[in-house]
Amino acid sequence: MDSRNISSDDIQDDEVEIPLENACGQINIYFREDGEFAVSSNLERMDQDVSNTTGMLLHMINSGHLAEYFVKSLKLWAEGEMEKESFAKEIIKEWKKIFYEINGNELNTLTGNNELAIDPSDVFGLKRTE
C-alpha cells in the first residue's frame, strides 16, 4: 500500500466539515477500492500541546484503542439505511478477519479466546439478518 501526503489544497471544500469545534488539526485517510491509500495531515498549530495530542492519537489508532470510535462512525454513517448497515457490517467482518489472520494465534494463546471485542451484529442490531 502506498502512503503519501496530500496538501489541504487538494481537499475539496464540499467534503465533510470537521465535526469538532475549535479543532487544531486533522488527519484524513483517502483510499481506493484497489487498496491504494493516502494520508493527509493538516495541523493548525505547532506547539507542544498539539504535538502531544497528535502523538497520543496516532498511538491510540496504532494500538486499536480508537476501534470503538471507528465503529461508531460507521454506525452513524449507516444509521437507518439497510443497504449501508449491511455494507458497514461487511467492513467490520473484514476488519475482524484481517485482525485474526495477523494476531489470532498470538491472542488465542494469551487469552484463550478468539473473539473480537466488537461484534458487528451487536453494533448494528443486525442479529435479525443473520
N, C-alpha and C positions, 0 to 999 in steps of 0.2 A: 504494500500500500504506500502511496505517496502522501507525504505531509508537507505542505508548503504554506507560506504566509500570504494572506490576501490583505491588501490595504483596505481601510474603511471606505475609500473612494469606490472600491469595487462592489460594495454592498448597496443594493438598490433601496431607495427611500421608501418604497411601498412594502418592504418586508416588515415582519413583526416588530413592533416597538419594544423597547426594553421594558419589561414588566416590573421594574424596581425603581421607585422614586429615588433620586439622588445617587444613582449608580456611578461608581468611579471607574468602571471598566466593563468590558465584555469579552468573552471568548466564544467564537462561533465555530461549529463543525459543519462543513458542507460536504455532501457526498453524492456519488452517482451509484446507479444500480450495479455497476461492474466492480464496486469496492474502492474505486479511486476516491480519495477524500482530500480536503484541505482544511486547515485550521487557521483562523484569523484572530488576532488579539488587538484590542483597542483599549488602552488604558489612558484615562483622562488625567491622572496624576502619577507622579513618580516619586512617592515618598515612602518611608518605612512602613506605615500602616498598610498602604496598598501592596507593597512587596510582601509583607507578612500574610495578608489575607489571600493574595493570589497564590502564594506558595502553599498555604493551607488547603485552599480549594483544589489545586492540582493534585495534592497528596490524597485528598478525600475522593476525587474522581478515580485516581490510580488504584486506591485500596478498596474501592467498592462501597465506601461509606455514603455515597450520594445515590445509590441504587434506587432507594425509595422515591427520591425526587425525580429521577428519570421516569420511573413508573407512573408517578402522579402526573407528570407532564403528558405522557401518552394517554393516560386516562382522561384528562381534561380535553385533550385534542379529540378523542374519540367519543366522548360522552353523548349518549342519546342517538348515535348513528350506528346501527348494527354492522354495516359494512366496515366502518372504521374500527369498531370494537373487535371484530373478528381479525382484522389486519393487525391491530395492536397486540392482540393475543398471540398471533403468529410471531411477531417480533420478539416478544418475551420468551416464547418457546425456543426460538433460535438462540437467544441470549443464554438461556439455561443450558441448551445443548452444547454450545461452544464452551461455556464455563466449565461444564463437567468433562468435556473432551480434554481440556487443558489441566484442570485441577481435580477432577473426580477421584482418581486413585489416592492422591495425597490427602484429600479431605475425608474420604471414607476411612482411611487408616487412622486419622486423627480423631474423628468424631464418631465413627461407627454408623453414620447415616449418609444418605446421598440426596437429601432434599435441599433445594434452593430455598432461601428464606421467603421468597416471593413466589406464590403460585398464581400464574396469570388468570386462572379461573376464579380465584377468590377476588383478585383485584377488580376484575371487570364484571363480576357477578354472572359469569358465563357457564356455571355448572350445568345450566339447563340446555346448553348447546352441545355438550359433550356426549 
